[in-house]
Amino acid sequence: MCTSTVVYLDRLRTEATHTRSGEVILTDAPTDNEGKGQYFSPTDLLATSLASCMLTIMGITANKKNIHMGHCEAEVLKVMSSSPRRVIEIQILIHFPQSELNKKSRAILEKAALSCPVALSLNPAINQKVTFKYE
């Protein structure tokens, strides 16, 4: 069974359907590349997938190591180059607004995030700048 199907809808828009769940994601070309920017662009999804993967792997690791990770969130910034047009950097700020994590737990979770499958799958030419903020 395939993971997903993607249909070109017209006007630089696609509809991706997750095969198992039926969930749908629409994409749109960004405004700086002939699109309307009304939905995630494919490169937005690439950058967002990195952050989502990092948080997921941190959660899995926290469960396995009996670490109470608590609430955290990631802010994502994608940086593009123009020639050739490609993602050159993904900046991610992973923020723990009410963290009670000790240094050991923080190190374990940070290592897990930086070794998530998406991070390891991206071309090394894409700079992954990840910052962790604990309050």
Phi and psi in radians as a Rosetta constraint file:
Dihedral C 1 N 2 CA 2 C 2 CIRCULARHARMONIC -1.315 0.35
Dihedral N 2 CA 2 C 2 N 3 CIRCULARHARMONIC 2.789 0.35
Dihedral C 2 N 3 CA 3 C 3 CIRCULARHARMONIC -1.283 0.35
Dihedral N 3 CA 3 C 3 N 4 CIRCULARHARMONIC -0.757 0.35
Dihedral C 3 N 4 CA 4 C 4 CIRCULARHARMONIC -2.756 0.35
Dihedral N 4 CA 4 C 4 N 5 CIRCULARHARMONIC 2.932 0.35
Dihedral C 4 N 5 CA 5 C 5 CIRCULARHARMONIC -2.198 0.35
Dihedral N 5 CA 5 C 5 N 6 CIRCULARHARMONIC 2.536 0.35
Dihedral C 5 N 6 CA 6 C 6 CIRCULARHARMONIC -2.228 0.35
Dihedral N 6 CA 6 C 6 N 7 CIRCULARHARMONIC 2.274 0.35
Dihedral C 6 N 7 CA 7 C 7 CIRCULARHARMONIC -2.071 0.35
Dihedral N 7 CA 7 C 7 N 8 CIRCULARHARMONIC 2.298 0.35
Dihedral C 7 N 8 CA 8 C 8 CIRCULARHARMONIC -1.382 0.35
Dihedral N 8 CA 8 C 8 N 9 CIRCULARHARMONIC 2.093 0.35
Dihedral C 8 N 9 CA 9 C 9 CIRCULARHARMONIC -1.593 0.35
Dihedral N 9 CA 9 C 9 N 10 CIRCULARHARMONIC -0.323 0.35
Dihedral C 9 N 10 CA 10 C 10 CIRCULARHARMONIC 1.973 0.35
Dihedral N 10 CA 10 C 10 N 11 CIRCULARHARMONIC 2.801 0.35
Dihedral C 10 N 11 CA 11 C 11 CIRCULARHARMONIC 0.940 0.35
Dihedral N 11 CA 11 C 11 N 12 CIRCULARHARMONIC 0.716 0.35
Dihedral C 11 N 12 CA 12 C 12 CIRCULARHARMONIC 1.145 0.35
Dihedral N 12 CA 12 C 12 N 13 CIRCULARHARMONIC 0.509 0.35
Dihedral C 12 N 13 CA 13 C 13 CIRCULARHARMONIC -2.112 0.35
Dihedral N 13 CA 13 C 13 N 14 CIRCULARHARMONIC 2.481 0.35
Dihedral C 13 N 14 CA 14 C 14 CIRCULARHARMONIC -2.216 0.35
Dihedral N 14 CA 14 C 14 N 15 CIRCULARHARMONIC 2.819 0.35
Dihedral C 14 N 15 CA 15 C 15 CIRCULARHARMONIC -2.214 0.35
Dihedral N 15 CA 15 C 15 N 16 CIRCULARHARMONIC 2.043 0.35
Dihedral C 15 N 16 CA 16 C 16 CIRCULARHARMONIC -1.831 0.35
Dihedral N 16 CA 16 C 16 N 17 CIRCULARHARMONIC 2.274 0.35
Dihedral C 16 N 17 CA 17 C 17 CIRCULARHARMONIC -2.050 0.35
Dihedral N 17 CA 17 C 17 N 18 CIRCULARHARMONIC 2.186 0.35
Dihedral C 17 N 18 CA 18 C 18 CIRCULARHARMONIC -1.290 0.35
Dihedral N 18 CA 18 C 18 N 19 CIRCULARHARMONIC 2.126 0.35
Dihedral C 18 N 19 CA 19 C 19 CIRCULARHARMONIC -1.064 0.35
Dihedral N 19 CA 19 C 19 N 20 CIRCULARHARMONIC -0.826 0.35
Dihedral C 19 N 20 CA 20 C 20 CIRCULARHARMONIC -1.185 0.35
Dihedral N 20 CA 20 C 20 N 21 CIRCULARHARMONIC -0.743 0.35
Dihedral C 20 N 21 CA 21 C 21 CIRCULARHARMONIC -1.747 0.35
Dihedral N 21 CA 21 C 21 N 22 CIRCULARHARMONIC -0.394 0.35
Dihedral C 21 N 22 CA 22 C 22 CIRCULARHARMONIC 1.449 0.35
Dihedral N 22 CA 22 C 22 N 23 CIRCULARHARMONIC 0.009 0.35
Dihedral C 22 N 23 CA 23 C 23 CIRCULARHARMONIC -1.114 0.35
Dihedral N 23 CA 23 C 23 N 24 CIRCULARHARMONIC 2.549 0.35
Dihedral C 23 N 24 CA 24 C 24 CIRCULARHARMONIC -2.102 0.35
Dihedral N 24 CA 24 C 24 N 25 CIRCULARHARMONIC 2.430 0.35
Dihedral C 24 N 25 CA 25 C 25 CIRCULARHARMONIC -2.174 0.35
Dihedral N 25 CA 25 C 25 N 26 CIRCULARHARMONIC 2.241 0.35
Dihedral C 25 N 26 CA 26 C 26 CIRCULARHARMONIC -1.678 0.35
Dihedral N 26 CA 26 C 26 N 27 CIRCULARHARMONIC 2.509 0.35
Dihedral C 26 N 27 CA 27 C 27 CIRCULARHARMONIC -2.154 0.35
Dihedral N 27 CA 27 C 27 N 28 CIRCULARHARMONIC 2.729 0.35
Dihedral C 27 N 28 CA 28 C 28 CIRCULARHARMONIC -2.475 0.35
Dihedral N 28 CA 28 C 28 N 29 CIRCULARHARMONIC 2.547 0.35
Dihedral C 28 N 29 CA 29 C 29 CIRCULARHARMONIC -1.123 0.35
Dihedral N 29 CA 29 C 29 N 30 CIRCULARHARMONIC 2.537 0.35
Dihedral C 29 N 30 CA 30 C 30 CIRCULARHARMONIC -1.248 0.35
Dihedral N 30 CA 30 C 30 N 31 CIRCULARHARMONIC 2.822 0.35
Dihedral C 30 N 31 CA 31 C 31 CIRCULARHARMONIC -1.122 0.35
Dihedral N 31 CA 31 C 31 N 32 CIRCULARHARMONIC -0.463 0.35
Dihedral C 31 N 32 CA 32 C 32 CIRCULARHARMONIC -1.472 0.35
Dihedral N 32 CA 32 C 32 N 33 CIRCULARHARMONIC 0.106 0.35
Dihedral C 32 N 33 CA 33 C 33 CIRCULARHARMONIC -2.454 0.35
Dihedral N 33 CA 33 C 33 N 34 CIRCULARHARMONIC 0.866 0.35
Dihedral C 33 N 34 CA 34 C 34 CIRCULARHARMONIC 1.297 0.35
Dihedral N 34 CA 34 C 34 N 35 CIRCULARHARMONIC 0.124 0.35
Dihedral C 34 N 35 CA 35 C 35 CIRCULARHARMONIC -1.828 0.35
Dihedral N 35 CA 35 C 35 N 36 CIRCULARHARMONIC -3.118 0.35
Dihedral C 35 N 36 CA 36 C 36 CIRCULARHARMONIC -1.633 0.35
Dihedral N 36 CA 36 C 36 N 37 CIRCULARHARMONIC -0.309 0.35
Dihedral C 36 N 37 CA 37 C 37 CIRCULARHARMONIC 1.114 0.35
Dihedral N 37 CA 37 C 37 N 38 CIRCULARHARMONIC 0.524 0.35
Dihedral C 37 N 38 CA 38 C 38 CIRCULARHARMONIC -1.500 0.35
Dihedral N 38 CA 38 C 38 N 39 CIRCULARHARMONIC -0.254 0.35
Dihedral C 38 N 39 CA 39 C 39 CIRCULARHARMONIC -2.383 0.35
Dihedral N 39 CA 39 C 39 N 40 CIRCULARHARMONIC 3.067 0.35
Dihedral C 39 N 40 CA 40 C 40 CIRCULARHARMONIC -0.948 0.35
Dihedral N 40 CA 40 C 40 N 41 CIRCULARHARMONIC 2.462 0.35
Dihedral C 40 N 41 CA 41 C 41 CIRCULARHARMONIC -1.519 0.35
Dihedral N 41 CA 41 C 41 N 42 CIRCULARHARMONIC 2.861 0.35
Dihedral C 41 N 42 CA 42 C 42 CIRCULARHARMONIC -0.984 0.35
Dihedral N 42 CA 42 C 42 N 43 CIRCULARHARMONIC -0.665 0.35
Dihedral C 42 N 43 CA 43 C 43 CIRCULARHARMONIC -1.300 0.35
Dihedral N 43 CA 43 C 43 N 44 CIRCULARHARMONIC -0.498 0.35
Dihedral C 43 N 44 CA 44 C 44 CIRCULARHARMONIC -1.067 0.35
Dihedral N 44 CA 44 C 44 N 45 CIRCULARHARMONIC -0.747 0.35
Dihedral C 44 N 45 CA 45 C 45 CIRCULARHARMONIC -1.116 0.35
Dihedral N 45 CA 45 C 45 N 46 CIRCULARHARMONIC -0.660 0.35
Dihedral C 45 N 46 CA 46 C 46 CIRCULARHARMONIC -1.017 0.35
Dihedral N 46 CA 46 C 46 N 47 CIRCULARHARMONIC -0.901 0.35
Dihedral C 46 N 47 CA 47 C 47 CIRCULARHARMONIC -1.144 0.35
Dihedral N 47 CA 47 C 47 N 48 CIRCULARHARMONIC -0.724 0.35
Dihedral C 47 N 48 CA 48 C 48 CIRCULARHARMONIC -1.170 0.35
Dihedral N 48 CA 48 C 48 N 49 CIRCULARHARMONIC -0.625 0.35
Dihedral C 48 N 49 CA 49 C 49 CIRCULARHARMONIC -1.067 0.35
Dihedral N 49 CA 49 C 49 N 50 CIRCULARHARMONIC -0.641 0.35
Dihedral C 49 N 50 CA 50 C 50 CIRCULARHARMONIC -1.083 0.35
Dihedral N 50 CA 50 C 50 N 51 CIRCULARHARMONIC -0.839 0.35
Dihedral C 50 N 51 CA 51 C 51 CIRCULARHARMONIC -1.130 0.35
Dihedral N 51 CA 51 C 51 N 52 CIRCULARHARMONIC -0.751 0.35
Dihedral C 51 N 52 CA 52 C 52 CIRCULARHARMONIC -1.081 0.35
Dihedral N 52 CA 52 C 52 N 53 CIRCULARHARMONIC -0.731 0.35
Dihedral C 52 N 53 CA 53 C 53 CIRCULARHARMONIC -1.115 0.35
Dihedral N 53 CA 53 C 53 N 54 CIRCULARHARMONIC -0.767 0.35
Dihedral C 53 N 54 CA 54 C 54 CIRCULARHARMONIC -1.037 0.35
Dihedral N 54 CA 54 C 54 N 55 CIRCULARHARMONIC -0.823 0.35
Dihedral C 54 N 55 CA 55 C 55 CIRCULARHARMONIC -1.137 0.35
Dihedral N 55 CA 55 C 55 N 56 CIRCULARHARMONIC -0.675 0.35
Dihedral C 55 N 56 CA 56 C 56 CIRCULARHARMONIC -1.117 0.35
Dihedral N 56 CA 56 C 56 N 57 CIRCULARHARMONIC -0.813 0.35
Dihedral C 56 N 57 CA 57 C 57 CIRCULARHARMONIC -1.175 0.35
Dihedral N 57 CA 57 C 57 N 58 CIRCULARHARMONIC -0.626 0.35
Dihedral C 57 N 58 CA 58 C 58 CIRCULARHARMONIC -1.072 0.35
Dihedral N 58 CA 58 C 58 N 59 CIRCULARHARMONIC -0.745 0.35
Dihedral C 58 N 59 CA 59 C 59 CIRCULARHARMONIC -1.111 0.35
Dihedral N 59 CA 59 C 59 N 60 CIRCULARHARMONIC -0.754 0.35
Dihedral C 59 N 60 CA 60 C 60 CIRCULARHARMONIC -1.069 0.35
Dihedral N 60 CA 60 C 60 N 61 CIRCULARHARMONIC -0.795 0.35
Dihedral C 60 N 61 CA 61 C 61 CIRCULARHARMONIC -1.115 0.35
Dihedral N 61 CA 61 C 61 N 62 CIRCULARHARMONIC -0.745 0.35
Dihedral C 61 N 62 CA 62 C 62 CIRCULARHARMONIC -1.030 0.35
Dihedral N 62 CA 62 C 62 N 63 CIRCULARHARMONIC -0.752 0.35
Dihedral C 62 N 63 CA 63 C 63 CIRCULARHARMONIC -1.085 0.35
Dihedral N 63 CA 63 C 63 N 64 CIRCULARHARMONIC -0.797 0.35
Dihedral C 63 N 64 CA 64 C 64 CIRCULARHARMONIC -1.169 0.35
Dihedral N 64 CA 64 C 64 N 65 CIRCULARHARMONIC -0.594 0.35
Dihedral C 64 N 65 CA 65 C 65 CIRCULARHARMONIC -1.708 0.35
Dihedral N 65 CA 65 C 65 N 66 CIRCULARHARMONIC 0.097 0.35
Dihedral C 65 N 66 CA 66 C 66 CIRCULARHARMONIC 0.989 0.35
Dihedral N 66 CA 66 C 66 N 67 CIRCULARHARMONIC 0.792 0.35
Dihedral C 66 N 67 CA 67 C 67 CIRCULARHARMONIC -1.817 0.35
Dihedral N 67 CA 67 C 67 N 68 CIRCULARHARMONIC 2.256 0.35
Dihedral C 67 N 68 CA 68 C 68 CIRCULARHARMONIC -1.470 0.35
Dihedral N 68 CA 68 C 68 N 69 CIRCULARHARMONIC 1.728 0.35
Dihedral C 68 N 69 CA 69 C 69 CIRCULARHARMONIC -1.288 0.35
Dihedral N 69 CA 69 C 69 N 70 CIRCULARHARMONIC -0.602 0.35
Dihedral C 69 N 70 CA 70 C 70 CIRCULARHARMONIC 1.234 0.35
Dihedral N 70 CA 70 C 70 N 71 CIRCULARHARMONIC -2.953 0.35
Dihedral C 70 N 71 CA 71 C 71 CIRCULARHARMONIC -1.283 0.35
Dihedral N 71 CA 71 C 71 N 72 CIRCULARHARMONIC 2.362 0.35
Dihedral C 71 N 72 CA 72 C 72 CIRCULARHARMONIC -2.572 0.35
Dihedral N 72 CA 72 C 72 N 73 CIRCULARHARMONIC 2.805 0.35
Dihedral C 72 N 73 CA 73 C 73 CIRCULARHARMONIC -2.544 0.35
Dihedral N 73 CA 73 C 73 N 74 CIRCULARHARMONIC 2.767 0.35
Dihedral C 73 N 74 CA 74 C 74 CIRCULARHARMONIC -2.168 0.35
Dihedral N 74 CA 74 C 74 N 75 CIRCULARHARMONIC 2.330 0.35
Dihedral C 74 N 75 CA 75 C 75 CIRCULARHARMONIC -1.782 0.35
Dihedral N 75 CA 75 C 75 N 76 CIRCULARHARMONIC 2.341 0.35
Dihedral C 75 N 76 CA 76 C 76 CIRCULARHARMONIC -2.104 0.35
Dihedral N 76 CA 76 C 76 N 77 CIRCULARHARMONIC 2.332 0.35
Dihedral C 76 N 77 CA 77 C 77 CIRCULARHARMONIC -2.236 0.35
Dihedral N 77 CA 77 C 77 N 78 CIRCULARHARMONIC 2.174 0.35
Dihedral C 77 N 78 CA 78 C 78 CIRCULARHARMONIC -1.769 0.35
Dihedral N 78 CA 78 C 78 N 79 CIRCULARHARMONIC 2.307 0.35
Dihedral C 78 N 79 CA 79 C 79 CIRCULARHARMONIC -2.004 0.35
Dihedral N 79 CA 79 C 79 N 80 CIRCULARHARMONIC 2.222 0.35
Dihedral C 79 N 80 CA 80 C 80 CIRCULARHARMONIC -1.863 0.35
Dihedral N 80 CA 80 C 80 N 81 CIRCULARHARMONIC 2.644 0.35
Dihedral C 80 N 81 CA 81 C 81 CIRCULARHARMONIC -1.835 0.35
Dihedral N 81 CA 81 C 81 N 82 CIRCULARHARMONIC 2.802 0.35
Dihedral C 81 N 82 CA 82 C 82 CIRCULARHARMONIC -1.710 0.35
Dihedral N 82 CA 82 C 82 N 83 CIRCULARHARMONIC -0.468 0.35
Dihedral C 82 N 83 CA 83 C 83 CIRCULARHARMONIC -2.497 0.35
Dihedral N 83 CA 83 C 83 N 84 CIRCULARHARMONIC 1.752 0.35
Dihedral C 83 N 84 CA 84 C 84 CIRCULARHARMONIC -1.352 0.35
Dihedral N 84 CA 84 C 84 N 85 CIRCULARHARMONIC 2.722 0.35
Dihedral C 84 N 85 CA 85 C 85 CIRCULARHARMONIC -1.229 0.35
Dihedral N 85 CA 85 C 85 N 86 CIRCULARHARMONIC 1.968 0.35
Dihedral C 85 N 86 CA 86 C 86 CIRCULARHARMONIC -2.829 0.35
Dihedral N 86 CA 86 C 86 N 87 CIRCULARHARMONIC 2.867 0.35
Dihedral C 86 N 87 CA 87 C 87 CIRCULARHARMONIC -1.318 0.35
Dihedral N 87 CA 87 C 87 N 88 CIRCULARHARMONIC 2.183 0.35
Dihedral C 87 N 88 CA 88 C 88 CIRCULARHARMONIC -1.889 0.35
Dihedral N 88 CA 88 C 88 N 89 CIRCULARHARMONIC -0.345 0.35
Dihedral C 88 N 89 CA 89 C 89 CIRCULARHARMONIC -2.702 0.35
Dihedral N 89 CA 89 C 89 N 90 CIRCULARHARMONIC 2.504 0.35
Dihedral C 89 N 90 CA 90 C 90 CIRCULARHARMONIC -2.172 0.35
Dihedral N 90 CA 90 C 90 N 91 CIRCULARHARMONIC 2.101 0.35
Dihedral C 90 N 91 CA 91 C 91 CIRCULARHARMONIC -1.827 0.35
Dihedral N 91 CA 91 C 91 N 92 CIRCULARHARMONIC 2.242 0.35
Dihedral C 91 N 92 CA 92 C 92 CIRCULARHARMONIC -2.265 0.35
Dihedral N 92 CA 92 C 92 N 93 CIRCULARHARMONIC 2.246 0.35
Dihedral C 92 N 93 CA 93 C 93 CIRCULARHARMONIC -1.907 0.35
Dihedral N 93 CA 93 C 93 N 94 CIRCULARHARMONIC 1.977 0.35
Dihedral C 93 N 94 CA 94 C 94 CIRCULARHARMONIC -1.709 0.35
Dihedral N 94 CA 94 C 94 N 95 CIRCULARHARMONIC 2.059 0.35
Dihedral C 94 N 95 CA 95 C 95 CIRCULARHARMONIC -2.013 0.35
Dihedral N 95 CA 95 C 95 N 96 CIRCULARHARMONIC 2.225 0.35
Dihedral C 95 N 96 CA 96 C 96 CIRCULARHARMONIC -1.916 0.35
Dihedral N 96 CA 96 C 96 N 97 CIRCULARHARMONIC 1.671 0.35
Dihedral C 96 N 97 CA 97 C 97 CIRCULARHARMONIC -1.187 0.35
Dihedral N 97 CA 97 C 97 N 98 CIRCULARHARMONIC -0.465 0.35
Dihedral C 97 N 98 CA 98 C 98 CIRCULARHARMONIC -2.350 0.35
Dihedral N 98 CA 98 C 98 N 99 CIRCULARHARMONIC 1.046 0.35
Dihedral C 98 N 99 CA 99 C 99 CIRCULARHARMONIC -1.477 0.35
Dihedral N 99 CA 99 C 99 N 100 CIRCULARHARMONIC 2.384 0.35
Dihedral C 99 N 100 CA 100 C 100 CIRCULARHARMONIC -2.093 0.35
Dihedral N 100 CA 100 C 100 N 101 CIRCULARHARMONIC 0.411 0.35
Dihedral C 100 N 101 CA 101 C 101 CIRCULARHARMONIC -1.306 0.35
Dihedral N 101 CA 101 C 101 N 102 CIRCULARHARMONIC 2.346 0.35
Dihedral C 101 N 102 CA 102 C 102 CIRCULARHARMONIC -1.405 0.35
Dihedral N 102 CA 102 C 102 N 103 CIRCULARHARMONIC 3.015 0.35
Dihedral C 102 N 103 CA 103 C 103 CIRCULARHARMONIC -1.032 0.35
Dihedral N 103 CA 103 C 103 N 104 CIRCULARHARMONIC -0.697 0.35
Dihedral C 103 N 104 CA 104 C 104 CIRCULARHARMONIC -1.122 0.35
Dihedral N 104 CA 104 C 104 N 105 CIRCULARHARMONIC -0.817 0.35
Dihedral C 104 N 105 CA 105 C 105 CIRCULARHARMONIC -1.112 0.35
Dihedral N 105 CA 105 C 105 N 106 CIRCULARHARMONIC -0.708 0.35
Dihedral C 105 N 106 CA 106 C 106 CIRCULARHARMONIC -1.043 0.35
Dihedral N 106 CA 106 C 106 N 107 CIRCULARHARMONIC -0.808 0.35
Dihedral C 106 N 107 CA 107 C 107 CIRCULARHARMONIC -1.077 0.35
Dihedral N 107 CA 107 C 107 N 108 CIRCULARHARMONIC -0.716 0.35
Dihedral C 107 N 108 CA 108 C 108 CIRCULARHARMONIC -1.093 0.35
Dihedral N 108 CA 108 C 108 N 109 CIRCULARHARMONIC -0.819 0.35
Dihedral C 108 N 109 CA 109 C 109 CIRCULARHARMONIC -1.205 0.35
Dihedral N 109 CA 109 C 109 N 110 CIRCULARHARMONIC -0.677 0.35
Dihedral C 109 N 110 CA 110 C 110 CIRCULARHARMONIC -1.123 0.35
Dihedral N 110 CA 110 C 110 N 111 CIRCULARHARMONIC -0.733 0.35
Dihedral C 110 N 111 CA 111 C 111 CIRCULARHARMONIC -1.095 0.35
Dihedral N 111 CA 111 C 111 N 112 CIRCULARHARMONIC -0.726 0.35
Dihedral C 111 N 112 CA 112 C 112 CIRCULARHARMONIC -1.063 0.35
Dihedral N 112 CA 112 C 112 N 113 CIRCULARHARMONIC -0.797 0.35
Dihedral C 112 N 113 CA 113 C 113 CIRCULARHARMONIC -1.052 0.35
Dihedral N 113 CA 113 C 113 N 114 CIRCULARHARMONIC -0.796 0.35
Dihedral C 113 N 114 CA 114 C 114 CIRCULARHARMONIC -1.259 0.35
Dihedral N 114 CA 114 C 114 N 115 CIRCULARHARMONIC -0.237 0.35
Dihedral C 114 N 115 CA 115 C 115 CIRCULARHARMONIC -1.968 0.35
Dihedral N 115 CA 115 C 115 N 116 CIRCULARHARMONIC 0.402 0.35
Dihedral C 115 N 116 CA 116 C 116 CIRCULARHARMONIC -1.183 0.35
Dihedral N 116 CA 116 C 116 N 117 CIRCULARHARMONIC 2.744 0.35
Dihedral C 116 N 117 CA 117 C 117 CIRCULARHARMONIC -0.996 0.35
Dihedral N 117 CA 117 C 117 N 118 CIRCULARHARMONIC -0.650 0.35
Dihedral C 117 N 118 CA 118 C 118 CIRCULARHARMONIC -1.198 0.35
Dihedral N 118 CA 118 C 118 N 119 CIRCULARHARMONIC -0.755 0.35
Dihedral C 118 N 119 CA 119 C 119 CIRCULARHARMONIC -1.013 0.35
Dihedral N 119 CA 119 C 119 N 120 CIRCULARHARMONIC -0.713 0.35
Dihedral C 119 N 120 CA 120 C 120 CIRCULARHARMONIC -1.331 0.35
Dihedral N 120 CA 120 C 120 N 121 CIRCULARHARMONIC -0.306 0.35
Dihedral C 120 N 121 CA 121 C 121 CIRCULARHARMONIC -1.599 0.35
Dihedral N 121 CA 121 C 121 N 122 CIRCULARHARMONIC -0.353 0.35
Dihedral C 121 N 122 CA 122 C 122 CIRCULARHARMONIC -1.251 0.35
Dihedral N 122 CA 122 C 122 N 123 CIRCULARHARMONIC 2.578 0.35
Dihedral C 122 N 123 CA 123 C 123 CIRCULARHARMONIC -1.008 0.35
Dihedral N 123 CA 123 C 123 N 124 CIRCULARHARMONIC 2.333 0.35
Dihedral C 123 N 124 CA 124 C 124 CIRCULARHARMONIC -1.047 0.35
Dihedral N 124 CA 124 C 124 N 125 CIRCULARHARMONIC -0.294 0.35
Dihedral C 124 N 125 CA 125 C 125 CIRCULARHARMONIC -1.235 0.35
Dihedral N 125 CA 125 C 125 N 126 CIRCULARHARMONIC -0.255 0.35
Dihedral C 125 N 126 CA 126 C 126 CIRCULARHARMONIC -1.546 0.35
Dihedral N 126 CA 126 C 126 N 127 CIRCULARHARMONIC 2.000 0.35
Dihedral C 126 N 127 CA 127 C 127 CIRCULARHARMONIC -1.254 0.35
Dihedral N 127 CA 127 C 127 N 128 CIRCULARHARMONIC 2.135 0.35
Dihedral C 127 N 128 CA 128 C 128 CIRCULARHARMONIC -1.804 0.35
Dihedral N 128 CA 128 C 128 N 129 CIRCULARHARMONIC 1.823 0.35
Dihedral C 128 N 129 CA 129 C 129 CIRCULARHARMONIC -1.804 0.35
Dihedral N 129 CA 129 C 129 N 130 CIRCULARHARMONIC 1.849 0.35
Dihedral C 129 N 130 CA 130 C 130 CIRCULARHARMONIC -2.038 0.35
Dihedral N 130 CA 130 C 130 N 131 CIRCULARHARMONIC 2.263 0.35
Dihedral C 130 N 131 CA 131 C 131 CIRCULARHARMONIC -2.135 0.35
Dihedral N 131 CA 131 C 131 N 132 CIRCULARHARMONIC 2.420 0.35
Dihedral C 131 N 132 CA 132 C 132 CIRCULARHARMONIC -1.947 0.35
Dihedral N 132 CA 132 C 132 N 133 CIRCULARHARMONIC 2.289 0.35
Dihedral C 132 N 133 CA 133 C 133 CIRCULARHARMONIC -2.197 0.35
Dihedral N 133 CA 133 C 133 N 134 CIRCULARHARMONIC 2.153 0.35
Dihedral C 133 N 134 CA 134 C 134 CIRCULARHARMONIC -2.030 0.35
Dihedral N 134 CA 134 C 134 N 135 CIRCULARHARMONIC 2.352 0.35
